[in-house]
Amino acid sequence: MRRRYAVIGLGHRSQLYVDALLGDWSDTGRLVAFCDTNRTRMDHYNRRVQAAGHPAVPCYGPEDLDTVLASADTVVVTTPDATHAAYVCAALDAGVDVVVEKPLTVDEEGCARIAEAAERSDAQLVVTFNYRYSPRNTAVRELLAAGRIGEVTAVHFEWMLDTVHGADYFRRWHRRRENSGGLLVHKSTHHFDLVNWWLGSHPVRVFAQTDRRFYGDGAAGAARSAAPRPPRAHGAPTLGSDPFLLDLSADPRLKALYLDAEHEDGYHRDLDPFTGGVDIDDTMSVLVRYADRSVLTYSLTAYAPREGYRVAITGTRGRLELEVCERLWTPPGTAIDPTAAGGQDDGGHERLTVQEHWKRPEEITVVPGEGGHGGGDALMLDDVLRRTGADPWGRRAGHRDGLRSVLTGVAADRSARTGAPVALTDEGTRLAPFLPEPAARTQGPPPR
């Protein structure tokens, strides 16, 4: 049966779902409603709908949410992060299934509201962790499940956002913690979820240190950039020569979604990343202890010269290493992240190796996926929209998966602010009101 889909939030990310339901996944459902604060953005997507040979989709504002929910079997929530909880809870209470972009929400209060709504509702909630579906990341899960490196004891995870992708979080609404929760919530939930899923465990204690060293006013990056800085790119005299300024008029989609729409709500998508108003950090280091006694060391920088990540997982029988370069470099003038659309620039590569004790390293062949996020987007759409059968790797994420990943970031942010570790309870889905005493050491022989 084709399901009725409403899309709430018609910004950049919603195109993935709109195009899917107009194209290769049109057999799974149809669009019945758009809901956004901005009519210009909804009109943009309706032009895509009509170009595909379909009648325009009815458009509504947030004040008409009850009408939207009454028209749909499933809502797709792609609004700014801080608004997720309100829409998710309203849909669940109306008995409407939810597909929501990560992060599930941005703070402890939102997590509690969603947890309560999910428990009292019969509707389904799916959090779209597309990196679970990337073939290389699924291969890591398979190798760990097969016991190739024994019992996991330690995970080292380094993520690098380059000055194309990283700077973009400091141009738009993400630059404010109240909107996005900061990068430890908005971005790192991807990574914390991967580790939770790989290990099949949950975090119990988090410690972190963070700083803002590159973006924002007064940071080191601003001193290396052209001065004085303009408040935004549009109309700036240095537009075209400054690699940190985003020219919305040069990209037809961004122009239609943001530049042509800003007269309605005053939202500027092209703020200068070195201006005031930034209150999120760009340099992060996190330690996480898991219920299975494994430990994670994690780092994220948002101003690297290349884009990608490295993971090293050590176990009692050996070690697994994954290195992914999604973009080796970008020339000046590149202001939009091509990675999400599936593009890899010169030098992009991925390499997965396993080395068991007393054996030479073995390189594991992974057939790369096509499309965005390392091939994860298409496989995720297949699973979420087609509702395919049982997945041996459990890639479809529910609300408890979303809670764990968000609260790991929230705990890390709190730890960075207070200088103290933060504990999690209820299998990683709640923050503890206080830090319990460390458990007594019981493993291994006594020291000699």
Secondary structure, 3 states (H helix, E strand, C coil): CCEEEEEECCCCCCHHHHHHHHCCCCCCEEEEEEECCCHHHHHHHHHHHHHCCCCCCCEECHHHHHHHHHHCCEEEECCCHHHHHHHHHHHHHCCCEEEEECCCCCCHHHHHHHHHHHHHCCCCEEEECHHHCCHHHHHHHHHHHCCCCCCEEEEEEEEEEECCHHHHCCCCHHHCHHHHCCHHHHCHHHHHHHHHHHHCCCEEEEEEEEECCCCCCCCHHHHHCCCCCCCECCCCCCCCCCCCCCCHHHCHHHHHHHHCCHHHHCCCCCECCCCCCCCCCCEEEEEEEECCCCEEEEEEEEEECCEEEEEEEEECCEEEEEEEEEECCCCCCCCCCCHHHCCCCCCCEEEEEEEECCCCCEEECCCCCCCCCCCHHHHHHHHHHHCCCCCCCCCCECHHHHHHHHHHHHHHHHHHHHCCCEEEECCCCEECCCCCCCCCCCCCCCCC
